[in-house]
Amino acid sequence: MTSVAKLVEKTTEFVRDHVFPVEREIIADGRAMDDALRLELQQKAKDAGVFGPLSDPAFGGLGLDTRGQAEVLEAAGASLIGPLAVNAWAPDDGNIHLLDHVANPEQRQRYLAPLASGEVRSAIAMTEPAPGAGADPTMLSTRAEATAGGWVINGAKHFTTGAQGAAFTICVARTPEGPTMFLVDADNPGMKVGRRMPTLDHTSAPGGHCEVLFTDCEVPDTAVLGAVGQGLTLASVRLAPSRLTFCMNWLGLAVRGHRLAVAHINRRTGFGSPIAEHGIAQGMVADSEIDIAAARGLIRQAATTIDEQGPTSSQAKHETSIAKTFVAEAVWRVLDRSVQLHGGLGVCEDHLVARFLVEARAFRIYEGPSEVLRWSIARRALREKD
């Protein structure tokens, strides 16, 4: 197996040579990020030997542990579309992990194999319009009723990431036994992918964030993922690694934005001297260096805990909640400073950092809003005994 350091080097080169040029076309020229482009980039990643940081070698992946992923995905995250190019972007990242841990042999072959190898995309339908489930999964309103040969699902979802063009969707629905996950194929007539919601983050992946309606959606018993009533337990298998993957990817983008800003102020002069010599600019550079170093440390500590204790351990949940809260806000601060240090050019998407900042804003909400995570962090701390 190639060393992690070598993979980081190869990933950095791949993103620089093959992804940066396409990223500029998307941001500055309006090129669409569609599945044809995704497949093209992923084939180049395979050719470069950097495809599949999250996938098992049996499916063409790199077989990295979480600590290795932390280093490689930071390198991939230097571009908005870098993680997608190496098949480590939401929601497929979390779904790969979930299916790898809980799918039965038939489901692994039918769903995990094509997903992990990049042949298809997936979606997960959890979030619902009010008064349904959002950050509080206990408010789940979509229901599944047992029939003679399987289940019938009824309910509405929104913010279903990647739904347009996904080969299958993991739907979370309430059953008498408790929340349950169901695998629903794209051609199921009872599932309708509706409007693609016009969100801030629209550059980095195909499929968008969509409204999805389940109307008398019939699925067989074999569509149940894991066990009936175990949906929230399975969600916890997915959640900690998914949150940390987000952190790894977005940290890479913050590092890129910071470097662009440093390069800019080293070139630009004002008031008789290079901007890089102005104390206030140096203070902003220092603060970004501190945010990046702290974020990297939290990510790698949480990655170690996941590898050593498992993703559902109390410590892993606690550390990934801390990491996600801090990194999401640190990434925003770093990118905001990067825009500011670019001056007027910072708000022009020709210089990329403006789009980086806008796309990163949703990170503070997806996979758990910062406020909810702070609440859960405090509750765990307050439960500890002296």
C-alpha positions as CSV (number, residue, x, y, z in Angstrom):
1,M,0.0,0.0,0.0
2,T,1.2,3.5,-0.9
3,S,2.3,5.5,2.2
4,V,0.0,8.3,3.3
5,A,2.7,10.9,2.7
6,K,3.0,9.7,-0.9
7,L,-0.7,9.8,-1.4
8,V,-0.9,13.3,0.0
9,E,1.8,14.3,-2.6
10,K,0.0,12.6,-5.4
11,T,-3.4,14.0,-4.4
12,T,-1.9,17.5,-4.2
13,E,-0.5,17.1,-7.7
14,F,-3.7,15.7,-9.1
15,V,-5.8,18.5,-7.7
16,R,-3.4,21.1,-9.0
17,D,-3.0,19.7,-12.5
18,H,-6.5,18.4,-13.2
19,V,-9.0,19.9,-10.8
20,F,-8.0,23.6,-10.4
21,P,-8.5,24.3,-14.1
22,V,-12.0,22.8,-14.1
23,E,-12.8,24.6,-10.8
24,R,-12.0,28.0,-12.4
25,E,-14.2,27.1,-15.4
26,I,-17.1,26.3,-13.0
27,I,-16.7,29.4,-10.7
28,A,-15.6,32.0,-13.2
29,D,-17.1,30.8,-16.5
30,G,-20.3,29.1,-15.4
31,R,-19.5,25.5,-16.5
32,A,-22.0,23.1,-15.0
33,M,-20.9,20.5,-12.5
34,D,-22.8,17.5,-13.9
35,D,-22.3,13.7,-13.8
36,A,-20.4,13.6,-17.1
37,L,-17.8,16.0,-15.6
38,R,-17.8,14.0,-12.3
39,L,-17.1,10.8,-14.1
40,E,-14.4,12.4,-16.2
41,L,-12.6,13.8,-13.1
42,Q,-13.0,10.5,-11.2
43,Q,-11.4,8.6,-14.0
44,K,-8.5,10.9,-13.9
45,A,-8.2,10.3,-10.2
46,K,-8.2,6.6,-10.8
47,D,-5.5,7.0,-13.4
48,A,-3.5,9.1,-10.9
49,G,-3.9,6.5,-8.2
50,V,-5.7,8.8,-5.8
51,F,-9.3,7.6,-6.1
52,G,-11.3,6.4,-3.2
53,P,-9.8,7.5,0.1
54,L,-12.9,6.3,1.9
55,S,-13.4,3.0,-0.1
56,D,-12.2,-0.5,0.4
57,P,-9.5,-1.7,-2.0
58,A,-12.0,-4.4,-3.1
59,F,-14.0,-1.6,-4.7
60,G,-11.0,0.2,-6.2
61,G,-10.4,2.4,-3.1
62,L,-7.3,3.2,-1.1
63,G,-8.2,1.5,2.1
64,L,-7.2,4.3,4.4
65,D,-8.0,4.5,8.1
66,T,-9.5,7.7,9.4
67,R,-6.1,9.2,10.3
68,G,-4.9,8.7,6.8
69,Q,-8.1,10.1,5.4
70,A,-7.5,13.3,7.4
71,E,-4.3,14.0,5.6
72,V,-5.4,13.0,2.1
73,L,-8.7,14.7,2.2
74,E,-7.2,18.0,3.4
75,A,-5.1,17.8,0.2
76,A,-8.2,17.0,-1.9
77,G,-10.2,19.7,-0.3
78,A,-7.9,22.4,-1.7
79,S,-10.5,22.6,-4.4
80,L,-14.3,22.9,-4.1
81,I,-14.6,19.9,-6.4
82,G,-11.5,18.0,-5.3
83,P,-13.4,15.8,-2.8
84,L,-15.9,14.9,-5.4
85,A,-13.2,14.1,-7.9
86,V,-11.7,11.5,-5.5
87,N,-15.2,10.2,-4.4
88,A,-15.2,11.6,-0.9
89,W,-18.0,14.2,-1.0
90,A,-21.4,14.3,0.7
91,P,-23.6,12.4,0.8
92,D,-21.7,9.5,-0.8
93,D,-18.9,9.7,1.8
94,G,-21.3,8.9,4.7
95,N,-23.3,6.4,2.7
96,I,-20.2,4.5,1.7
97,H,-19.2,4.3,5.4
98,L,-22.7,3.3,6.4
99,L,-23.2,0.6,3.8
100,D,-19.7,-0.8,4.5
101,H,-20.6,-1.3,8.1
102,V,-24.3,-2.5,8.0
103,A,-25.2,-3.7,4.5
104,N,-25.8,-7.4,4.0
105,P,-23.9,-9.2,1.3
106,E,-26.6,-8.7,-1.3
107,Q,-26.9,-5.0,-0.5
108,R,-23.1,-4.6,-0.6
109,Q,-23.0,-6.0,-4.1
110,R,-26.0,-4.1,-5.4
111,Y,-25.5,-0.7,-3.7
112,L,-22.1,-0.4,-2.1
113,A,-20.0,-1.8,-4.9
114,P,-21.1,0.7,-7.6
115,L,-21.1,3.6,-5.1
116,A,-17.7,3.0,-3.7
117,S,-16.2,2.5,-7.2
118,G,-17.8,5.8,-8.4
119,E,-20.1,4.3,-11.0
120,V,-23.2,5.9,-9.3
121,R,-24.1,8.6,-6.8
122,S,-26.5,8.2,-3.9
123,A,-28.7,10.3,-1.6
124,I,-30.0,10.1,2.0
125,A,-33.5,11.5,2.7
126,M,-33.7,12.4,6.4
127,T,-34.5,16.1,6.7
128,E,-38.2,17.1,6.4
129,P,-40.2,20.3,6.0
130,A,-41.6,21.6,9.3
131,P,-42.9,20.2,11.6
132,G,-40.9,17.2,10.6
133,A,-37.3,16.2,11.4
134,G,-34.5,18.6,11.1
135,A,-31.7,18.8,13.6
136,D,-34.0,16.8,16.0
137,P,-34.4,13.3,14.4
138,T,-37.2,12.4,16.9
139,M,-39.5,14.7,15.0
140,L,-39.5,12.3,12.0
141,S,-42.9,12.3,10.3
142,T,-42.3,10.2,7.2
143,R,-43.9,6.8,7.9
144,A,-43.5,3.2,6.6
145,E,-46.2,0.6,7.0
146,A,-45.7,-3.1,6.8
147,T,-47.4,-5.0,4.0
148,A,-47.6,-8.7,3.1
149,G,-44.4,-8.4,1.0
150,G,-42.6,-5.4,2.3
151,W,-43.3,-1.8,3.2
152,V,-45.2,1.3,1.9
153,I,-43.5,4.7,2.6
154,N,-45.3,8.0,2.7
155,G,-43.9,11.4,3.5
156,A,-42.0,14.5,2.3
157,K,-38.3,15.3,2.5
158,H,-36.2,18.3,1.6
159,F,-32.6,19.2,1.5
160,T,-32.0,15.7,0.1
161,T,-28.5,16.2,-1.1
162,G,-27.6,14.7,-4.5
163,A,-31.1,13.4,-5.2
164,Q,-31.2,14.5,-8.8
165,G,-29.5,11.7,-10.7
166,A,-28.8,9.5,-7.7
167,A,-29.1,5.8,-8.4
168,F,-30.7,5.2,-5.0
169,T,-31.8,7.0,-1.9
170,I,-31.6,5.9,1.7
171,C,-34.9,7.0,3.2
172,V,-35.4,7.3,6.9
173,A,-39.0,6.6,8.0
174,R,-40.9,6.0,11.2
175,T,-42.2,2.4,11.8
176,P,-44.0,1.1,14.9
177,E,-40.6,-0.4,16.0
178,G,-38.9,3.0,15.6
179,P,-37.1,4.9,12.8
180,T,-35.9,2.6,10.0
181,M,-33.7,3.0,6.9
182,F,-34.9,1.8,3.5
183,L,-33.0,1.6,0.2
184,V,-35.1,3.0,-2.5
185,D,-34.1,2.7,-6.2
186,A,-34.3,5.8,-8.4
187,D,-36.8,4.1,-10.7
188,N,-39.3,3.4,-7.9
189,P,-42.6,5.1,-9.1
190,G,-43.5,6.0,-5.5
191,M,-40.5,8.3,-5.1
192,K,-40.5,11.6,-6.9
193,V,-37.5,13.9,-6.9
194,G,-39.0,17.4,-7.1
195,R,-37.5,20.9,-7.0
196,R,-33.8,21.5,-6.7
197,M,-33.7,24.0,-3.9
198,P,-31.8,27.3,-4.7
199,T,-29.1,27.1,-1.9
200,L,-26.0,29.1,-1.3
201,D,-23.8,26.1,-2.0
202,H,-24.5,25.1,-5.6
203,T,-21.0,24.8,-7.2
204,S,-19.4,21.8,-5.6
205,A,-21.5,18.8,-6.6
206,P,-24.1,17.5,-9.0
207,G,-27.6,16.6,-7.7
208,G,-28.2,19.7,-5.6
209,H,-30.4,19.7,-2.5
210,C,-33.8,18.6,-3.5
211,E,-37.4,18.1,-2.3
212,V,-38.4,14.5,-2.5
213,L,-41.9,13.1,-2.1
214,F,-42.7,9.5,-1.1
215,T,-46.3,8.6,-2.1
216,D,-47.4,5.0,-1.5
217,C,-43.8,4.0,-2.2
218,E,-43.6,0.2,-2.2
219,V,-40.3,-1.5,-1.3
220,P,-39.6,-5.1,-0.4
221,D,-38.4,-6.4,2.9
222,T,-34.9,-6.7,1.4
223,A,-34.9,-2.9,1.1
224,V,-34.5,-2.6,4.9
225,L,-31.0,-1.4,5.8
226,G,-29.8,-3.0,9.0
227,A,-32.7,-3.9,11.2
228,V,-36.2,-2.5,11.5
229,G,-36.4,0.2,14.2
230,Q,-32.6,0.7,14.2
231,G,-32.5,3.8,12.0
232,L,-31.2,6.2,14.6
233,T,-28.6,3.7,15.8
234,L,-27.4,3.3,12.2
235,A,-27.4,7.1,11.8
236,S,-24.8,7.2,14.6
237,V,-22.6,4.8,12.6
238,R,-22.6,7.3,9.8
239,L,-22.6,10.6,11.6
240,A,-19.2,10.9,13.3
241,P,-17.2,9.9,10.2
242,S,-19.3,12.1,8.0
243,R,-18.9,15.1,10.2
244,L,-15.2,14.6,10.3
245,T,-15.0,14.1,6.5
246,F,-16.7,17.5,6.1
247,C,-14.1,19.0,8.4
248,M,-11.2,17.5,6.5
249,N,-12.5,18.7,3.1
250,W,-13.4,22.2,4.2
251,L,-10.1,22.7,6.1
252,G,-8.3,22.0,2.8
253,L,-10.3,24.8,1.1
254,A,-9.5,27.2,4.0
255,V,-5.8,26.5,3.7
256,R,-6.1,27.2,-0.1
257,G,-7.9,30.4,0.5
258,H,-5.4,31.5,3.1
259,R,-2.5,30.8,0.7
260,L,-4.1,32.8,-2.1
261,A,-4.5,35.7,0.3
262,V,-0.9,35.5,1.5
263,A,0.3,35.4,-2.1
264,H,-1.9,38.4,-3.0
265,I,-0.7,40.7,-0.1
266,N,2.9,39.8,-0.9
267,R,2.4,41.1,-4.4
268,R,0.2,44.1,-3.7
269,T,1.4,47.5,-2.3
270,G,-0.5,50.3,-0.7
271,F,0.4,53.4,1.3
272,G,4.0,53.1,0.3
273,S,4.8,49.5,1.2
274,P,3.7,46.0,0.5
275,I,0.4,45.1,2.2
276,A,2.2,42.1,3.8
277,E,4.3,44.6,5.8
278,H,1.2,46.3,7.4
279,G,0.7,45.1,11.0
280,I,-3.1,44.8,10.7
281,A,-2.7,42.4,7.7
282,Q,-0.1,40.4,9.6
283,G,-2.5,40.1,12.5
284,M,-5.1,38.6,10.1
285,V,-2.5,36.2,8.7
286,A,-1.5,35.1,12.1
287,D,-5.1,34.5,13.2
288,S,-5.7,32.3,10.2
289,E,-2.6,30.3,10.9
290,I,-3.8,29.7,14.4
291,D,-7.3,28.7,13.3
292,I,-5.8,26.3,10.7
293,A,-3.4,24.7,13.2
294,A,-6.1,24.3,15.8
295,A,-8.6,22.8,13.3
296,R,-6.1,20.4,12.0
297,G,-5.3,19.2,15.6
298,L,-8.9,18.6,16.5
299,I,-9.5,16.7,13.3
300,R,-6.6,14.4,13.8
301,Q,-7.3,13.8,17.4
302,A,-10.9,12.8,16.5
303,A,-9.7,10.6,13.7
304,T,-7.4,8.8,16.1
305,T,-10.3,8.2,18.5
306,I,-12.6,6.9,15.7
307,D,-9.8,4.4,14.6
308,E,-9.1,3.3,18.1
309,Q,-12.6,3.3,19.7
310,G,-15.0,3.1,16.8
311,P,-17.3,5.8,15.3
312,T,-20.2,5.1,17.8
313,S,-18.1,5.4,21.0
314,S,-19.1,8.2,23.3
315,Q,-15.6,9.8,23.0
316,A,-15.8,9.7,19.2
317,K,-19.2,11.4,19.2
318,H,-17.9,14.0,21.6
319,E,-14.7,14.8,19.8
320,T,-16.3,14.9,16.3
321,S,-19.0,17.3,17.7
322,I,-16.2,19.6,19.0
323,A,-14.2,19.3,15.8
324,K,-17.2,20.0,13.6
325,T,-18.3,23.0,15.6
326,F,-14.8,24.6,15.8
327,V,-13.7,23.7,12.2
328,A,-16.9,25.0,10.6
329,E,-16.5,28.4,12.3
330,A,-12.7,28.5,11.8
331,V,-13.1,27.8,8.1
332,W,-15.5,30.7,7.8
333,R,-13.1,33.0,9.7
334,V,-10.2,32.0,7.5
335,L,-12.1,32.4,4.3
336,D,-13.6,35.7,5.4
337,R,-10.1,37.1,6.2
338,S,-9.0,35.8,2.8
339,V,-11.7,37.8,1.1
340,Q,-10.8,40.9,3.2
341,L,-7.1,40.7,2.4
342,H,-7.9,40.6,-1.3
343,G,-9.7,43.9,-0.9
344,G,-12.2,44.8,-3.7
345,L,-10.9,41.8,-5.7
346,G,-12.0,39.5,-2.9
347,V,-15.7,40.0,-3.7
348,C,-15.1,39.1,-7.4
349,E,-15.4,35.4,-8.2
350,D,-12.5,35.8,-10.7
351,H,-10.3,35.4,-7.6
352,L,-12.2,32.3,-6.3
353,V,-12.2,33.2,-2.6
354,A,-15.6,34.9,-2.8
355,R,-17.2,31.6,-4.0
356,F,-15.2,29.7,-1.4
357,L,-16.7,31.8,1.3
358,V,-20.3,31.5,0.1
359,E,-20.1,27.8,-0.4
360,A,-18.6,27.3,3.1
361,R,-21.4,29.1,4.9
362,A,-23.7,26.0,4.9
363,F,-21.0,23.9,6.7
364,R,-22.1,25.6,9.9
365,I,-25.5,24.1,9.5
366,Y,-25.2,20.7,7.7
367,E,-24.5,17.6,9.7
368,G,-25.6,19.4,12.8
369,P,-25.9,23.2,13.4
370,S,-23.2,24.7,15.6
371,E,-25.8,25.6,18.3
372,V,-27.2,22.0,18.5
373,L,-23.7,20.6,18.7
374,R,-22.8,23.0,21.5
375,W,-25.8,21.8,23.4
376,S,-24.8,18.2,23.0
377,I,-21.2,18.9,23.9
378,A,-22.4,20.6,27.1
379,R,-24.8,17.8,28.0
380,R,-22.0,15.2,27.7
381,A,-19.7,17.3,29.8
382,L,-22.3,18.0,32.5
383,R,-23.1,14.2,32.8
384,E,-19.5,13.4,33.7
385,K,-18.9,12.8,37.3
386,D,-16.0,14.1,39.3
